[in-house]
Amino acid sequence: MKDFSAMVEQEKENWEYVAENVSYKEDVARADTIKGSQFQKPLLEFHGACAGCGETAYARLVTQLFGERMLIANATGCSSIWGGTAPSTVYTTNEKGEGPAWANSLFEDNAEYGFGMHLGNEQLRARIADSMEAAIEAGEVSGELEELFSSWLENRDDGELSYELAQDIKPKLDEVDGSENIEEIKRLKPYLTKRSQWIFGGDGWAYDIGFGGLDHVMASGEDVNVLVFDTEVYSNTGGQSSKATPLAAAAKFAASGKETSKKDLGQMLMTYGYIYVAQIALGADMNQAIKAINEAEAYDGPSIVIAYSPCIAMGIKEGMNKSVEQQENAVEAGYWHLYRFNPELKEKGENPFSLDSDEPTGSMRDFLLSEVRFTSLQQEFPEIAEELFGRAEEDALERYKTYRRLEKSFEPEELEGDEEEDESEE
């Protein structure tokens, strides 16, 4: 270890050179791909999370994809601590001064808090639309600005396109003498871009304390995106068991092993039929993770992405420097499953459910024994551990079979006309 002040002086010149001379190459590849996303400037930096924390990689990725137009409502928990440690915030801006607008809410009402942000923005954007329509009808605009207004009215709900149109409209507004309608649009011009509304929180919030509010917001049908950092335990408050805690894991309030199965939050929300639902693990399948996040944001309706997030509370025996590999191990063992449910595909006559992880090939028992939350149970209560481990293996296999059945059940049925035609041919 070396003195911090000496290291700052030593590295100051290097830092200044990089900051002033090295820029992001954002046009190398499409931003919605693994390669392209990593050329985008992350609008999350210098967080204070534990080394190897599984949460920060997901949040960072989302800012690389949508950061310049993001609004984030963050439930109290680990993500609100590393995300907003006073007197600074980890969220930053691009060279245009654009970046995520972040705020922290209580544990129990974060979904409603983010929902309110979304509704407030949509009300203001509705006023812009009314003013544009009135300005066009009254002949207060013409030529290029009229075309831009018409294009915005047609594409106002397209995040990327509304952002591009906003860049063209703003300077044109300054060239127009203000009628009442034009002045209203000028006042509200920060809202020309459709916001990408995100609601962040952990499993303690989403599965337990804030579930009622989450269910209410998801059921509303409004265009909001939820990202759940699933650490499978109340991480920030000391490792208490939650409804996301798996069968057989030892945690506070479940010292002799949790005797009930993990709540299947994703499958519960799929029953609505109009909510985009995905379960991901970045370390297991980066392609699937980035595809799910992009699909969730693009979906015109409520979406939720449940992200497997290794935590120091799990006690990964090889250390948190192996947290990415542990995500892959979890999927290979069938402990964690990857899937996407996209209601838009059903409207197109396609299967909306895709089970993206293969049939388990790894050993479930070996995976359980690679984490202290399971082996501690074995040491303290060996007989109970053996029983619960066996049940955990059965539970994981049954969940995989359930997803397989679910995928098959969503297969589009043949049209009656097609069936009648087949019968007549016979």
Secondary structure, 3 states (H helix, E strand, C coil): CCCHHHHHHHHHHHHHHHHHHCCCCCCCCCCCCHHHHCCCCCCECCCCCCCCCCHHHHHHHHHHHHHHHEEEEEECCHHHHHHCCCCCCCECCCCCCCCCEEEEECCCCHHHHHHHHHHHHHHHHHHHHHHHHHHHHCCCCCHHHHHHHHHHHHHCCCHHHHHHHHHHHHHHHCCCCCCHHHHHHHHCHHHCCCCEEEEEEEHHHHHHHCHHHHHHHHHCCCCCEEEEEECCCECCCCCECCCCCCCCCCEECECCCCCCCCCCHHHHHHCCCCCEEEEECCCCCHHHHHHHHHHHHHCCCCEEEEEECCCHHHCECCCHHHHHHHHHHHHHCCCCCCEEECHHHHHCCCCCEEECCCCCCCCHHHHHCCEHHHHHHHHHCHHHHHHHHHHHHHHHHHHHHHHHHHHHHCCCCCCHHHHHHHHHHC
